[in-house]
């Protein structure tokens, strides 16, 4: 199983939190009736959009959920819905600053998997499992069964402490039993303002040329 959490941030500090769980062919065969057994009405009521389960191009069967955040401050509460009060995704934060020509976003967070897969446990889940723990229900060698990916997509040039960096984002792969601190920042130019200023500057230069030429012509005529 692959579990992904991605923060897709826009220049204005809004964005989308995306969560995905992908099952390989063998795992998908263990739950052939997943579409009917999976209950997501509470997620939809909380404002999450759900897609799947469906098989995608990578051959995995994915269930994906997404929810928008309307400000940098709202990101923390949306991630808390994924993680729970004491879950593994903590202190997710987005800070925005800007100048006349540039905007800057700073992303940070902590993924604490030091408690293993039990970090995803909650009272309702424990009630369903009975006396068994989540580890016992899933079996041993969980680090080989579950892979985690956390991504931050930011507009502009991205710098981060992630092992994998793309043009518009950073990708971390925290492992069970470990804790990872996530840091990324991006800087983007406001091209609309640059273009507007450039047009204005060009117009000003043209105006100055006209004025200078007019002055020179009048001076020549006077002489």
N, C-alpha and C positions, 0 to 999 in steps of 0.2 A: 504494500500500500504506500502511496505517496500522498503526503498532505502538504498543501501550499497555502501560504498567507501572503497577500501582496497589497501594498499601499500604493495606489496610483494617484499621485498628487498633481494638481494643476497649478499654474502660475499664481492664481489668485488665492491659493490656500485651501480651496475646496478639493474634492476628489472622491475616490471610491476605494473601499476595502473589499478585496476579492479573496474568497476562501474556496479551496478545491480539495477534494479527496478522490484519488484515482486508484482503481483496483486493476491489477494485472489479470491476465486471462484465468489463471488458476484461482485467484481470490474471487473473481466474478462468478466462477462456477460454483463456489461455496454458497452464494446468495443469489440463486437464479430468479427469485421473486422480489428482488430488491426494490423495484419500482413501486410495489404495493406495500412492502413492509416499512419503507422509509416514511416517517411522519414529519412533515415540515410545515404544517399549518401555523404553528406558533412562530416560526421564522418569518413566514410571510406577513403575519399580523404585526410583527416587529419591524416591518419595512424592508426585509431582505427579499431579493428576487432569486429564484431557484431555477437552475437548468440541469436536467438530467434526472436519473442516470442515463447516460448515453455513451456509446463507444466513439472515441475520437481517433484522429489520424495516427496517434502513437500506439494504438491498439488497446489502450486502457479504457476502462469504463469510468467515466468521471461524473461526479455530482459537484456542481458549482453554485456558490452563493455570492451575492454582491450587495453592498449597501453603500449609499453615498454619505459623505460627511460634508457639511455646509460651511465649515470653518476649521482652522487648525485645532482649535480647542475641542471640537467635537470628535476629532479622530480618536482620542483616548477612550471616550465612552463607547464608540462603535467597536473598537478592538476589545474592550471589556466584555461585550456581548459574545465575542468569539471565545474568549479565554476564561471568563468567570472571574469572581473576586480574587481567588487565590490561584488562578491558572498560570500557565507558563509564559504568556505574552504580557509583559509588564512595561509600564512607563513609556509607552509609545507616544512620541511627541513630534510635532511639526511646528517649526518656527519660521516665520516669514518676515523678511525685511526688503526694502526697496529704495532705490534712488531714482533720479529722473529717467535714466536710461536703462537701469538694470534691476532685476528682481532676484532675490536669493532665498532658497528654501533649505532649511536644515532639518534632517530627520534623525531621530534616535530612538532606541528601544532596547529592551532586554528580553531574550528568550531563555527561560530557565527550565531546562530539561533534566536538571540534576536529580530530580525525583523519579525519573523514568516515565513510562507511560501513565503511571498513576497520577501524574500532574493533571491529566485530563479528566480525572474522576469527578463525579458530583453526586449529591444525595440520591437523585432520581435514578442515576445509572447504577449505584450500589444497590438500590432496592430491586432493580431488575436482575442483577447478578446474584442476589442472595448472599450467601456466605463467601462466595468466591471473589477474589480481587480481580481487577482488570487484567493484571499480568497473568493470573492463573487462567482467566477466560481465554486469553489470546495465546498462551503457551510461552515457551522460552525463546531465547535469542531474538528478543524484540527489536534490537538494533539492526537485525538483518531483515526483519519483516516490515518495518516502518521507516520511511525516509521523509525528512522534513525539508522544506524549502521556504525561505522567507525573502521577499523581494520588495524593493522600493523603487518606483519609477518616478523620476523627477524631471521637470523640463529644463533643458540646457545642458551644460557641461557638468558631469557628475564626478565627484571625488568621494571615496568611501574607504572603510576598512574591510570591505567584503572581498572574499577571494576571487569572485567573478564580477566583472564590471562590463556593462554594455554601454552603448552610446547614450541611452536615456535611463539607466538604472543600475542597481546593484543587487547581487544575489548572494545570500548566505545559505549555508547548509548545516544548521546546528544538529548535533547528534544527541541521542538519548544518553543521559548521564552527565551531560555537560551544560554549561551556561555560556551564552554568547551575548556580547554587547554589540549592538548595531549602531553604526554612525555613517551618515552620508549627507552630502550637501551638493547643491547644484546652483549654478548662476546662469541666468539667461538675459540676453539683451532684449529690450523692448523695440522691436523692429518698426512698429508703427510710429513711435515717437522719433526714431532715427530718420525714417523716411520723411516724416513731416518736417523735421528740422533741416534735413538735407534740401528739400524742395524750397523751404524758406530761405536757406543760405544761398542757393542757386539764384533764386529770384532777387535777393539783395545784391549779389554780385552783378547780375544783369542790369539792375537799376543803376548801380554805381557806374558801370561802363557807359550807359546812356548819358548819365549826368556829366561824366568826364568828357566824353566826346562832344557833348553840346557846349561845354565850357571852352574846349579847345577851338571848336569851330567859331564861336563868337569872338574869341580872342584873335583868331586869324583874320576874321572879317574886319575887326577894329583896326588892326595894323594895316 
